[in-house]
Amino acid sequence: MKLEDALFNWLQIQIVSAARPEDGAAADTLAFFAQILVEDHQLDRFEITKTDDTMIYLKYEKDGRSKLQLFPREAAEQLLADIESNPKYN
């Protein structure tokens, strides 16, 4: 999995997990993508640093260097919107 894809997947499930702290599947999936970022991509840290009207800013560190990746907010929040709109998951 490419780094950008892994970061986006982690971001989406981080948003879901934060909104649904009781959701064990979301927590497990979040841990899975965090493991991919650490083991496959050797990231030391990754976190959401800012959210504005259109973008989510994700900062990560690799080999002692900080990098910033921006993702469209609407796309990042789509998984949560899909889950919340499905009565099966509410």
N, CA, C and O atoms as a printed pandas DataFrame, in Angstrom:
     atom_number atom_name residue_name chain_id  residue_number  x_coord  y_coord  z_coord
0              1         N          MET        A               1    0.849   -1.174    0.000
1              2        CA          MET        A               1    0.000    0.000    0.000
2              3         C          MET        A               1    0.895    1.238    0.000
3              4         O          MET        A               1    1.843    1.329    0.780
4              5         N          LYS        A               2    0.588    2.179   -0.872
5              6        CA          LYS        A               2    1.355    3.417   -0.938
6              7         C          LYS        A               2    1.157    4.237    0.335
7              8         O          LYS        A               2    0.116    4.157    0.987
8              9         N          LEU        A               3    2.174    5.024    0.674
9             10        CA          LEU        A               3    2.115    5.830    1.889
10            11         C          LEU        A               3    0.907    6.748    1.898
11            12         O          LEU        A               3    0.209    6.822    2.910
12            13         N          GLU        A               4    0.639    7.443    0.816
13            14        CA          GLU        A               4   -0.494    8.366    0.779
14            15         C          GLU        A               4   -1.812    7.636    1.022
15            16         O          GLU        A               4   -2.687    8.155    1.715
16            17         N          ASP        A               5   -1.960    6.449    0.462
17            18        CA          ASP        A               5   -3.180    5.662    0.679
18            19         C          ASP        A               5   -3.297    5.227    2.138
19            20         O          ASP        A               5   -4.378    5.286    2.723
20            21         N          ALA        A               6   -2.193    4.794    2.717
21            22        CA          ALA        A               6   -2.208    4.371    4.123
22            23         C          ALA        A               6   -2.533    5.542    5.042
23            24         O          ALA        A               6   -3.283    5.385    6.005
24            25         N          LEU        A               7   -1.975    6.711    4.754
25            26        CA          LEU        A               7   -2.289    7.898    5.556
26            27         C          LEU        A               7   -3.771    8.257    5.445
27            28         O          LEU        A               7   -4.413    8.572    6.447
28            29         N          PHE        A               8   -4.309    8.210    4.231
29            30        CA          PHE        A               8   -5.718    8.548    4.034
30            31         C          PHE        A               8   -6.625    7.541    4.744
31            32         O          PHE        A               8   -7.604    7.929    5.380
32            33         N          ASN        A               9   -6.304    6.259    4.639
33            34        CA          ASN        A               9   -7.110    5.246    5.325
34            35         C          ASN        A               9   -7.054    5.438    6.835
35            36         O          ASN        A               9   -8.075    5.334    7.515
36            37         N          TRP        A              10   -5.861    5.717    7.362
37            38        CA          TRP        A              10   -5.730    5.987    8.800
38            39         C          TRP        A              10   -6.551    7.213    9.180
39            40         O          TRP        A              10   -7.241    7.208   10.200
40            41         N          LEU        A              11   -6.479    8.257    8.370
41            42        CA          LEU        A              11   -7.219    9.488    8.650
42            43         C          LEU        A              11   -8.720    9.234    8.689
43            44         O          LEU        A              11   -9.400    9.678    9.614
44            45         N          GLN        A              12   -9.235    8.531    7.706
45            46        CA          GLN        A              12  -10.674    8.246    7.674
46            47         C          GLN        A              12  -11.113    7.479    8.923
47            48         O          GLN        A              12  -12.117    7.829    9.542
48            49         N          ILE        A              13  -10.383    6.457    9.288
49            50        CA          ILE        A              13  -10.807    5.648   10.432
50            51         C          ILE        A              13  -10.527    6.369   11.743
51            52         O          ILE        A              13  -11.204    6.107   12.737
52            53         N          GLN        A              14   -9.554    7.265   11.773
53            54        CA          GLN        A              14   -9.324    8.098   12.953
54            55         C          GLN        A              14  -10.539    8.994   13.191
55            56         O          GLN        A              14  -10.971    9.167   14.331
56            57         N          ILE        A              15  -11.080    9.554   12.135
57            58        CA          ILE        A              15  -12.270   10.397   12.239
58            59         C          ILE        A              15  -13.453    9.579   12.746
59            60         O          ILE        A              15  -14.199   10.029   13.616
60            61         N          VAL        A              16  -13.620    8.384   12.204
61            62        CA          VAL        A              16  -14.707    7.500   12.646
62            63         C          VAL        A              16  -14.515    7.119   14.108
63            64         O          VAL        A              16  -15.458    7.190   14.896
64            65         N          SER        A              17  -13.326    6.723   14.468
65            66        CA          SER        A              17  -13.043    6.281   15.829
66            67         C          SER        A              17  -13.251    7.405   16.843
67            68         O          SER        A              17  -13.763    7.163   17.936
68            69         N          ALA        A              18  -12.863    8.615   16.498
69            70        CA          ALA        A              18  -13.055    9.757   17.397
70            71         C          ALA        A              18  -14.539   10.071   17.585
71            72         O          ALA        A              18  -14.962   10.452   18.676
72            73         N          ALA        A              19  -15.319    9.912   16.530
73            74        CA          ALA        A              19  -16.758   10.198   16.601
74            75         C          ALA        A              19  -17.542    9.063   17.247
75            76         O          ALA        A              19  -18.645    9.277   17.749
76            77         N          ARG        A              20  -16.976    7.850   17.236
77            78        CA          ARG        A              20  -17.667    6.664   17.735
78            79         C          ARG        A              20  -16.748    5.876   18.673
79            80         O          ARG        A              20  -16.331    4.767   18.339
80            81         N          PRO        A              21  -16.433    6.436   19.839
81            82        CA          PRO        A              21  -15.469    5.794   20.738
82            83         C          PRO        A              21  -15.886    4.395   21.220
83            84         O          PRO        A              21  -15.038    3.611   21.646
84            85         N          GLU        A              22  -17.168    4.086   21.154
85            86        CA          GLU        A              22  -17.647    2.773   21.579
86            87         C          GLU        A              22  -17.537    1.718   20.476
87            88         O          GLU        A              22  -17.825    0.546   20.713
88            89         N          ASP        A              23  -17.131    2.116   19.299
89            90        CA          ASP        A              23  -17.069    1.236   18.131
90            91         C          ASP        A              23  -15.755    0.448   18.143
91            92         O          ASP        A              23  -14.711    0.965   17.745
92            93         N          GLY        A              24  -15.815   -0.778   18.593
93            94        CA          GLY        A              24  -14.631   -1.624   18.688
94            95         C          GLY        A              24  -14.015   -1.943   17.335
95            96         O          GLY        A              24  -12.793   -2.029   17.212
96            97         N          ALA        A              25  -14.842   -2.115   16.332
97            98        CA          ALA        A              25  -14.316   -2.402   14.987
98            99         C          ALA        A              25  -13.516   -1.214   14.465
99           100         O          ALA        A              25  -12.483   -1.392   13.820
100          101         N          ALA        A              26  -13.990   -0.013   14.740
101          102        CA          ALA        A              26  -13.255    1.184   14.312
102          103         C          ALA        A              26  -11.910    1.254   15.033
103          104         O          ALA        A              26  -10.892    1.571   14.417
104          105         N          ALA        A              27  -11.899    0.964   16.317
105          106        CA          ALA        A              27  -10.649    0.984   17.083
106          107         C          ALA        A              27   -9.663   -0.053   16.552
107          108         O          ALA        A              27   -8.470    0.224   16.430
108          109         N          ASP        A              28  -10.162   -1.240   16.240
109          110        CA          ASP        A              28   -9.296   -2.289   15.694
110          111         C          ASP        A              28   -8.735   -1.892   14.326
111          112         O          ASP        A              28   -7.562   -2.124   14.035
112          113         N          THR        A              29   -9.580   -1.298   13.501
113          114        CA          THR        A              29   -9.146   -0.874   12.171
114          115         C          THR        A              29   -8.137    0.271   12.268
115          116         O          THR        A              29   -7.182    0.328   11.494
116          117         N          LEU        A              30   -8.350    1.168   13.209
117          118        CA          LEU        A              30   -7.402    2.256   13.439
118          119         C          LEU        A              30   -6.033    1.698   13.825
119          120         O          LEU        A              30   -5.008    2.152   13.315
120          121         N          ALA        A              31   -6.016    0.728   14.714
121          122        CA          ALA        A              31   -4.751    0.100   15.121
122          123         C          ALA        A              31   -4.082   -0.599   13.941
123          124         O          ALA        A              31   -2.858   -0.568   13.815
124          125         N          PHE        A              32   -4.871   -1.223   13.083
125          126        CA          PHE        A              32   -4.339   -1.903   11.903
126          127         C          PHE        A              32   -3.617   -0.920   10.980
127          128         O          PHE        A              32   -2.496   -1.185   10.546
128          129         N          PHE        A              33   -4.258    0.216   10.678
129          130        CA          PHE        A              33   -3.622    1.188    9.786
130          131         C          PHE        A              33   -2.440    1.880   10.456
131          132         O          PHE        A              33   -1.470    2.230    9.785
132          133         N          ALA        A              34   -2.508    2.081   11.756
133          134        CA          ALA        A              34   -1.355    2.634   12.476
134          135         C          ALA        A              34   -0.168    1.679   12.369
135          136         O          ALA        A              34    0.971    2.110   12.191
136          137         N          GLN        A              35   -0.439    0.399   12.476
137          138        CA          GLN        A              35    0.621   -0.609   12.348
138          139         C          GLN        A              35    1.246   -0.569   10.946
139          140         O          GLN        A              35    2.465   -0.678   10.807
140          141         N          ILE        A              36    0.428   -0.416    9.930
141          142        CA          ILE        A              36    0.944   -0.308    8.560
142          143         C          ILE        A              36    1.859    0.913    8.438
143          144         O          ILE        A              36    2.932    0.832    7.840
144          145         N          LEU        A              37    1.434    2.033    9.003
145          146        CA          LEU        A              37    2.247    3.249    8.911
146          147         C          LEU        A              37    3.581    3.091    9.625
147          148         O          LEU        A              37    4.606    3.580    9.150
148          149         N          VAL        A              38    3.568    2.413   10.755
149          150        CA          VAL        A              38    4.805    2.227   11.522
150          151         C          VAL        A              38    5.692    1.150   10.891
151          152         O          VAL        A              38    6.880    1.379   10.667
152          153         N          GLU        A              39    5.128   -0.001   10.609
153          154        CA          GLU        A              39    5.937   -1.131   10.152
154          155         C          GLU        A              39    6.304   -1.065    8.668
155          156         O          GLU        A              39    7.451   -1.321    8.302
156          157         N          ASP        A              40    5.350   -0.727    7.826
157          158        CA          ASP        A              40    5.614   -0.731    6.389
158          159         C          ASP        A              40    6.272    0.561    5.905
159          160         O          ASP        A              40    7.068    0.543    4.966
160          161         N          HIS        A              41    5.938    1.675    6.544
161          162        CA          HIS        A              41    6.420    2.975    6.075
162          163         C          HIS        A              41    7.390    3.649    7.044
163          164         O          HIS        A              41    7.875    4.748    6.774
164          165         N          GLN        A              42    7.674    2.998    8.164
165          166        CA          GLN        A              42    8.638    3.474    9.158
166          167         C          GLN        A              42    8.356    4.895    9.637
167          168         O          GLN        A              42    9.280    5.690    9.807
168          169         N          LEU        A              43    7.088    5.213    9.851
169          170        CA          LEU        A              43    6.749    6.527   10.392
170          171         C          LEU        A              43    6.927    6.506   11.902
171          172         O          LEU        A              43    6.571    5.538   12.574
172          173         N          ASP        A              44    7.480    7.583   12.415
173          174        CA          ASP        A              44    7.689    7.707   13.854
174          175         C          ASP        A              44    6.466    8.307   14.552
175          176         O          ASP        A              44    6.139    7.940   15.681
176          177         N          ARG        A              45    5.805    9.226   13.869
177          178        CA          ARG        A              45    4.617    9.897   14.423
178          179         C          ARG        A              45    3.701   10.277   13.284
179          180         O          ARG        A              45    4.146   10.475   12.153
180          181         N          PHE        A              46    2.415   10.379   13.587
181          182        CA          PHE        A              46    1.449   10.886   12.613
182          183         C          PHE        A              46    0.252   11.384   13.398
183          184         O          PHE        A              46   -0.222   10.725   14.324
184          185         N          GLU        A              47   -0.231   12.561   13.014
185          186        CA          GLU        A              47   -1.339   13.167   13.742
186          187         C          GLU        A              47   -2.013   14.227   12.888
187          188         O          GLU        A              47   -1.403   14.821   11.998
188          189         N          ILE        A              48   -3.278   14.445   13.180
189          190        CA          ILE        A              48   -4.011   15.540   12.569
190          191         C          ILE        A              48   -3.610   16.802   13.324
191          192         O          ILE        A              48   -3.736   16.868   14.547
192          193         N          THR        A              49   -3.129   17.796   12.596
193          194        CA          THR        A              49   -2.681   19.018   13.262
194          195         C          THR        A              49   -3.634   20.181   13.072
195          196         O          THR        A              49   -3.631   21.126   13.861
196          197         N          LYS        A              50   -4.451   20.117   12.031
197          198        CA          LYS        A              50   -5.356   21.235   11.755
198          199         C          LYS        A              50   -6.468   20.761   10.839
199          200         O          LYS        A              50   -6.268   19.906    9.976
200          201         N          THR        A              51   -7.629   21.328   11.044
201          202        CA          THR        A              51   -8.756   21.098   10.151
202          203         C          THR        A              51   -9.366   22.454    9.850
203          204         O          THR        A              51   -9.683   23.214   10.765
204          205         N          ASP        A              52   -9.532   22.761    8.569
205          206        CA          ASP        A              52  -10.226   23.992    8.216
206          207         C          ASP        A              52  -11.463   23.636    7.399
207          208         O          ASP        A              52  -11.867   22.473    7.372
208          209         N          ASP        A              53  -12.057   24.594    6.747
209          210        CA          ASP        A              53  -13.308   24.343    6.028
210          211         C          ASP        A              53  -13.157   23.342    4.885
211          212         O          ASP        A              53  -14.110   22.640    4.547
212          213         N          THR        A              54  -11.980   23.272    4.293
213          214        CA          THR        A              54  -11.823   22.427    3.109
214          215         C          THR        A              54  -10.764   21.338    3.228
215          216         O          THR        A              54  -10.801   20.365    2.475
216          217         N          MET        A              55   -9.823   21.480    4.154
217          218        CA          MET        A              55   -8.706   20.546    4.212
218          219         C          MET        A              55   -8.460   20.036    5.625
219          220         O          MET        A              55   -8.806   20.689    6.609
220          221         N          ILE        A              56   -7.848   18.839    5.704
221          222        CA          ILE        A              56   -7.349   18.299    6.960
222          223         C          ILE        A              56   -5.838   18.142    6.789
223          224         O          ILE        A              56   -5.365   17.573    5.805
224          225         N          TYR        A              57   -5.098   18.655    7.760
225          226        CA          TYR        A              57   -3.644   18.665    7.726
226          227         C          TYR        A              57   -3.133   17.518    8.597
227          228         O          TYR        A              57   -3.441   17.444    9.787
228          229         N          LEU        A              58   -2.364   16.647    8.002
229          230        CA          LEU        A              58   -1.829   15.497    8.714
230          231         C          LEU        A              58   -0.307   15.605    8.700
231          232         O          LEU        A              58    0.315   15.582    7.638
232          233         N          LYS        A              59    0.278   15.720    9.872
233          234        CA          LYS        A              59    1.725   15.823   10.002
234          235         C          LYS        A              59    2.276   14.450   10.376
235          236         O          LYS        A              59    1.710   13.748   11.214
236          237         N          TYR        A              60    3.387   14.079    9.745
237          238        CA          TYR        A              60    4.029   12.823   10.102
238          239         C          TYR        A              60    5.537   12.990   10.096
239          240         O          TYR        A              60    6.081   13.897    9.465
240          241         N          GLU        A              61    6.195   12.098   10.811
241          242        CA          GLU        A              61    7.657   12.120   10.899
242          243         C          GLU        A              61    8.214   10.793   10.430
243          244         O          GLU        A              61    7.719    9.721   10.778
244          245         N          LYS        A              62    9.259   10.902    9.627
245          246        CA          LYS        A              62    9.965    9.723    9.146
246          247         C          LYS        A              62   11.449   10.072    9.078
247          248         O          LYS        A              62   11.834   11.097    8.516
248          249         N          ASP        A              63   12.255    9.224    9.647
249          250        CA          ASP        A              63   13.705    9.428    9.654
250          251         C          ASP        A              63   14.083   10.791   10.231
251          252         O          ASP        A              63   15.016   11.437    9.756
252          253         N          GLY        A              64   13.355   11.220   11.253
253          254        CA          GLY        A              64   13.654   12.489   11.908
254          255         C          GLY        A              64   13.211   13.727   11.153
255          256         O          GLY        A              64   13.504   14.843   11.582
256          257         N          ARG        A              65   12.523   13.559   10.055
257          258        CA          ARG        A              65   12.060   14.695    9.255
258          259         C          ARG        A              65   10.542   14.781    9.302
259          260         O          ARG        A              65    9.846   13.778    9.147
260          261         N          SER        A              66   10.042   15.985    9.516
261          262        CA          SER        A              66    8.597   16.217    9.540
262          263         C          SER        A              66    8.091   16.531    8.139
263          264         O          SER        A              66    8.731   17.246    7.368
264          265         N          LYS        A              67    6.941   15.982    7.840
265          266        CA          LYS        A              67    6.297   16.259    6.558
266          267         C          LYS        A              67    4.820   16.539    6.824
267          268         O          LYS        A              67    4.257   16.109    7.831
268          269         N          LEU        A              68    4.219   17.262    5.906
269          270        CA          LEU        A              68    2.813   17.623    6.028
270          271         C          LEU        A              68    2.076   17.128    4.796
271          272         O          LEU        A              68    2.497   17.374    3.665
272          273         N          GLN        A              69    0.974   16.428    5.025
273          274        CA          GLN        A              69    0.139   15.931    3.933
274          275         C          GLN        A              69   -1.257   16.515    4.130
275          276         O          GLN        A              69   -1.821   16.423    5.221
276          277         N          LEU        A              70   -1.809   17.110    3.091
277          278        CA          LEU        A              70   -3.154   17.672    3.155
278          279         C          LEU        A              70   -4.121   16.754    2.432
279          280         O          LEU        A              70   -3.803   16.190    1.385
280          281         N          PHE        A              71   -5.317   16.613    3.013
281          282        CA          PHE        A              71   -6.369   15.817    2.401
282          283         C          PHE        A              71   -7.649   16.633    2.365
283          284         O          PHE        A              71   -7.920   17.387    3.299
284          285         N          PRO        A              72   -8.443   16.502    1.308
285          286        CA          PRO        A              72   -9.725   17.189    1.266
286          287         C          PRO        A              72  -10.620   16.716    2.419
287          288         O          PRO        A              72  -10.806   15.518    2.628
288          289         N          ARG        A              73  -11.160   17.670    3.147
289          290        CA          ARG        A              73  -11.960   17.342    4.329
290          291         C          ARG        A              73  -13.182   16.502    3.962
291          292         O          ARG        A              73  -13.499   15.530    4.648
292          293         N          GLU        A              74  -13.860   16.873    2.891
293          294        CA          GLU        A              74  -15.072   16.150    2.504
294          295         C          GLU        A              74  -14.779   14.676    2.227
295          296         O          GLU        A              74  -15.542   13.806    2.646
296          297         N          ALA        A              75  -13.693   14.391    1.533
297          298        CA          ALA        A              75  -13.330   13.008    1.233
298          299         C          ALA        A              75  -12.943   12.251    2.507
299          300         O          ALA        A              75  -13.309   11.088    2.680
300          301         N          ALA        A              76  -12.208   12.914    3.389
301          302        CA          ALA        A              76  -11.765   12.263    4.625
302          303         C          ALA        A              76  -12.936   11.946    5.547
303          304         O          ALA        A              76  -12.899   10.952    6.273
304          305         N          GLU        A              77  -13.961   12.770    5.527
305          306        CA          GLU        A              77  -15.114   12.569    6.408
306          307         C          GLU        A              77  -16.204   11.704    5.783
307          308         O          GLU        A              77  -17.218   11.434    6.425
308          309         N          GLN        A              78  -16.011   11.266    4.543
309          310        CA          GLN        A              78  -17.045   10.506    3.835
310          311         C          GLN        A              78  -17.354    9.165    4.494
311          312         O          GLN        A              78  -18.520    8.774    4.554
312          313         N          LEU        A              79  -16.351    8.453    4.988
313          314        CA          LEU        A              79  -16.597    7.166    5.637
314          315         C          LEU        A              79  -17.514    7.328    6.837
315          316         O          LEU        A              79  -18.449    6.545    7.010
316          317         N          LEU        A              80  -17.263    8.331    7.668
317          318        CA          LEU        A              80  -18.128    8.576    8.818
318          319         C          LEU        A              80  -19.539    8.908    8.360
319          320         O          LEU        A              80  -20.505    8.416    8.942
320          321         N          ALA        A              81  -19.675    9.727    7.336
321          322        CA          ALA        A              81  -21.003   10.077    6.816
322          323         C          ALA        A              81  -21.728    8.832    6.314
323          324         O          ALA        A              81  -22.926    8.674    6.548
324          325         N          ASP        A              82  -21.007    7.949    5.627
325          326        CA          ASP        A              82  -21.613    6.712    5.123
326          327         C          ASP        A              82  -22.070    5.812    6.267
327          328         O          ASP        A              82  -23.156    5.236    6.213
328          329         N          ILE        A              83  -21.243    5.693    7.296
329          330        CA          ILE        A              83  -21.599    4.862    8.454
330          331         C          ILE        A              83  -22.814    5.434    9.166
331          332         O          ILE        A              83  -23.741    4.700    9.508
332          333         N          GLU        A              84  -22.812    6.735    9.389
333          334        CA          GLU        A              84  -23.917    7.357   10.123
334          335         C          GLU        A              84  -25.223    7.352    9.335
335          336         O          GLU        A              84  -26.301    7.405    9.928
336          337         N          SER        A              85  -25.140    7.288    8.015
337          338        CA          SER        A              85  -26.370    7.286    7.212
338          339         C          SER        A              85  -26.954    5.889    7.063
339          340         O          SER        A              85  -28.045    5.739    6.513
340          341         N          ASN        A              86  -26.252    4.861    7.539
341          342        CA          ASN        A              86  -26.723    3.493    7.413
342          343         C          ASN        A              86  -27.315    3.049    8.755
343          344         O          ASN        A              86  -26.576    2.888    9.726
344          345         N          PRO        A              87  -28.628    2.851    8.820
345          346        CA          PRO        A              87  -29.260    2.477   10.085
346          347         C          PRO        A              87  -28.705    1.184   10.697
347          348         O          PRO        A              87  -28.810    0.982   11.907
348          349         N          LYS        A              88  -28.130    0.328    9.891
349          350        CA          LYS        A              88  -27.559   -0.928   10.373
350          351         C          LYS        A              88  -26.453   -0.669   11.402
351          352         O          LYS        A              88  -26.249   -1.488   12.298
352          353         N          TYR        A              89  -25.742    0.447   11.290
353          354        CA          TYR        A              89  -24.613    0.733   12.157
354          355         C          TYR        A              89  -24.936    1.727   13.274
355          356         O          TYR        A              89  -24.040    2.148   14.006
356          357         N          ASN        A              90  -26.196    2.098   13.408
357          358        CA          ASN        A              90  -26.573    3.067   14.443
358          359         C          ASN        A              90  -27.493    2.476   15.478
359          360         O          ASN        A              90  -27.897    3.168   16.412
